[in-house]
């Protein structure tokens, strides 16, 4: 069984996020999946680097789940990358995550066409920094779960996205 770690980076995961909350609940219901609500763990932004590194070391698949903020990731995810993916641990002689898989599950509220391959800002381009990070630290890049138009999803559409997420986490 794959040990999956979902790191959920949403400042209002349980009290303001319909999509990310549904995805986190779906992930948490799957055997072998651990979900960490990073903003709840670190409301002051002070990350317990050793705890995060231990959690990552125990996982086969790591998922960065977040909304898109101004065509980028939330600030805590960027801080997490800067601190947890440390020189000597993740790169620069460190190989703690080498061979593990990284998947991004990201939602964006703007119209879905904005992020399509023929749209002005395709997810594939916007996720280049995360893909480059995976490459730099020796992780295998897994096709992202990218959700455009998240604020307009019907309940049925959101349920379908959650089922797809569950399938991807179990694959």
N, C-alpha and C positions, 0 to 999 in steps of 0.2 A: 504494500500500500504506500502511496506517495504521501509524504508529509508536506502539507501546503500551509504557507504562512501568508495571510492577507493583512497587509498593513493599510488600514483605512485612514486616509488623510482628508477629513472634512471637518471644519470647525463647528458644525452643527449637525453632526451625523444623525442624532436621535431626535432632534427637535427642530428640524428645518430642512432636512434633505429627504425628499421622497424617493429619489432614484438611488442614491448611495446607501441610504438606510435599508432599502429593499435588497440591494445587492449584498450588503454586509449580513443581513439576516439570513439570506439564502446561503451564503458561504458558511456561516456559523452552524447551519443545520446539517452540514455534510461531514461524515466521519473522516478524520484525518486532516481537517482544516481548522486552523487556529486563526481567529480574527483579533487584531489588536487595533483598538480605537486610539490612534496616536494623539489626537487633540485632547482626549479625555485623560490619557496618561501624562501628557506634558502641556497642561494649559498655560504654563508660564514659558514654554519654549525651551526649557532646560531638559535636554534629552539624556536619558541614562544609556550612554553609548555601550557599555558592557552588556546590559540587559538586551539591547537591540541586537548586538552582535551574536550573543548566545542564541537568541530566537532564530536568527538567520542561519546560523551554523546547523541548527537542528532541522532545517527545511530542505526539501528537494526542489520545490517550486515556491518562489517568492512573488507576490502580487502587490504592486503599488496601485491601490484603488483611490481615486480622487476625482473631484470635479476639475474642470479646466478653469483657471483664473487668468484672464487676459492673455489667452493663447499660451499659457504656461501652467506650471503646477502650483499648488498652494505653498505658501512660504515655509510651512513646517516640513514639507517633503523635501524642499531644496536644502533646508538646514539639516535634515536627517541625512541626506546624501553627503553633504559636506563633512559631517561629524562621524557618522557610522562607517562610511566607506573609507576608512582611514588608511593612510600610507603605512605600509608595513603589515596591514591586516588584509585589505582587499586588493592592494596593488603595491608596487614598489618593493617587491620581495615577499609580500603576503599574497596568499592564494586561497583565502578562506571561502570564497564564493565560486571559485573556478569550477566549471562543469555544472553548476546549478542552473536552473531555468528562471528567467525573469519575464513576467507578463505584466502589462499595464492594463488596468481597467479604468477608463476615463470617460467622464460624461461632460457634455457641453450644452449649455442652454440654448445657444443660438440655433437658428434654422439648420437642419441636418445637411442641406445642400452646401453650406459653407465649408464643411469638412470632407465632402466627397472628393474623389480623385480629380474631378473636373471643376471643383469649386475653388474659390480664391485661396483657401488655407486648408489643404488636405491634412487629415490626421497624420498620414505617413510623414509629411514634412515636419509638422509640429512636434512629433515624438522623436525626432532625430537626436536630441540630447540624451534621452533615456536609452535609446538604442546604442548610441555611442558609449554611454556609461557601461551598459551590459558588456559590450565588446571589450572595453578597456580593462574590466575586472574579470574577464574570462567566463562570463555567464552566457548561456544560450538564450537568444531572444525568441520569445514565443509571440505569435501573432496577437496583437492587442485586442481587447474588447473595447471598441470605441463607439460611444453613443452620442450622436448629434441630435439636436432638437429635444433634449431631455426634459425640458420644462413643459413640452407639449405632448408628451407620451400619454396615451390613454392607459387605463388600468390594464387592459388586455395586452397592449404593446409592452408595457413594463413587465407584466408577467412573462411574456415571451422572451424578453431580454434576460430576465432572471433565470429562466430555464436554460438559455444558451450559456449563461455564466456558470451555472451549476455543471453543465455538461463539460465545459472547458476546464473547470477545476478538477473534475473527476477523470479527465482524459490522461 
